[in-house]
Amino acid sequence: MAHTPSARLKQTKNGSGPQRLAIFFGDQLDPDSSLVRSLGPEDTALMMEVAAESRHVPSHAQRTALFLSAMRHFADVLIRRGIRVRYIALESPENSGEFETEIVRAVAAIKPAEIVCVHPGEWRVLAMLERVANSGRIPLNILPDDHFLTTRDEFARWAKGRASLTMEFFYREQRRKTGYLMEGKGKAAKPAGGTWNFDKENRLPFGKKGPEPKPRPPLRFKPDETTRAVFAVMKRVLPDLPGDVDSFGWPVTREQALEALDDFITHRLSRFGPFEDAMWSSEPTLYHSTLSSSLNLKLLNPRECCERAIEAHRAGKAPLQSVEAFIRQIIGWREFIRGVYWLEGPAYAARNGLKQHGELPSFYWTANTDMACMKSCIGQVLETGFGHHIQRLMVTGNFALISGVHPRAVSDWYLGMFVDGVDWVTLPNTLGMIMHADQRPDAAKGVTGLVGTKPYAASGKYIQRMSNYCTTCRYDPAERTGSAACPFTVFYWDFLIRTREKLSDNQRMTMILKNVDRMTPEARTQITIDANLLRRKFGIEKNDDLGR
């Protein structure tokens, strides 16, 4: 059974006795990491497939399959390098089903002098490691994660004293530090093209005929023997996961991830920038990279992604506005979001700045809804475990924000239902960017959210302008009351009415809120009534039991 790493353990070296237990989690699969390079013949690498990681939030079947298959391929890489691997497969009869008990079991069996790992990507996992080390009185050595361009301490120094953290200012520092898309040297360096970003040029919708030329779909990879074995094990051990694996084609090795990067640079990067905010129902990925899962599992390095894009620009194969937009997502937004996660601490997850408490509607798990945009975007997630960033922010996320769903219910859904879901990514993106819920508890009145300076709330008219979803929908995005009114439009105006006082000191909301003030009391009352009826229809009931 070559597809199961544990079946090959007899091929590893036998030292005189393990000195360190090196733990590799499923989002730490960089074959050139400092931890991998440090391993000697007497060390043991521990990798664990545990059912609890697919259940603490319901994990999409493709997300689970991606993690497990990529882990098994990575373990084989370690074994081929002569590294001793203790691999706990999901189907193993001895598998206790949780990280903590498996690490305790490994410590008891191996008796290492030290536990060593790369810094984990989640507060929950870090706390678990510290418990194990403390209870077992064994040294714990946590190495910095050199995958990222900015350390936790560097971000903390940048953020010190700032009431609100503006990504644009952080991004400019990143450009200066890396030299990416900069002209000149030192303090005299200027951004290429004379501007730091091309946001204004990168908000184009498609015409009535849709994207032209038609985007080339991202490269997909046929499941190999290892991946098919994972499917079979999941069917036995985790049969009730949401979504399905029928369309699975995600990169599960570094070699495949590099092929996927090359495919994006060659076929979609050139048109990514102008249309990065557009949507089209028959084109689930458009010109997006779909590389986030490979980056988050560490199969790709952010530096190589940026440098490949810059090479394409220098060769005349991709315009500056597309390359800048791609690089901003990686060295700007991605690093910024991770910095916020570790800066704010584990209590960050409990924030609910707008005091919203609704249940997540059941159609987020089924796509059974008559809203065409939601049916399309959620259906795509169920089928593939993926949605590009504007679908996440302005469709599925926007609906949750304006309808009043509890932010933790939404962030848990994003964590589990997308193949690129890891906590440091999904929590600040959802809690801060989508739900505008991450105001610091001691923030003065008028201080905006930590991640977003304003709520990204929009009516159905935005979706109509940026997509073709509305052409097949029974709802009218121009109507804000009545049976034909688009739920997005109803909820949008209800959201502004409900949060009027709380958002009144946000300067970016001043002009928008004046539209609420111009409404008659009768109009505001009718919107409130219709919004409450919709909440009842969709099952968005109050739920305070989300403090986990």
Secondary structure, DSSP 8 states (H G I E B T S, - for coil): -TTSGGGGGGGS---SS--EEEEE-TT---TTSHHHHH--TT-EEEEE--GGGGTTTT--HHHHHHHHHHHHHHHHHHHHTT-EEEEE-TT-TT--SSHHHHHHHHHHHH--SEEEEE--S-HHHHHHHHHHHHHHT--EEEE--TTSSS-HHHHHHHHTT-SS--HHHHHHHHHHHH-TTEESSGGG-EEGGGSS--GGGS-----TT-SSS-----------HHHHHHHHHHHHH-TT-SS-STT-----SHHHHHHHHHHHHHHTHHHHTTTTT---TT-SSTT----HHHHHTTSS-HHHHHHHHHHHHHTTSS-HHHHHHHHIIIIIIIHHHHHHHHHH-GGGGG--TT---B---GGGTT---S-HHHHHHHHHHHHHS---HHHIIIIIHHHHHHHTB-HHHHHHHHHHHSTT--HHHHHIIIIIIIT-----TT--TT---SS-SS-----HHHHHHH-SGGGG-SSBTT--SSTTB-HHHHHHHHHHHHTTTTTTT-GGGHHHHHHHHTS-HHHHHHHHHHHHHHHHHHT--B------
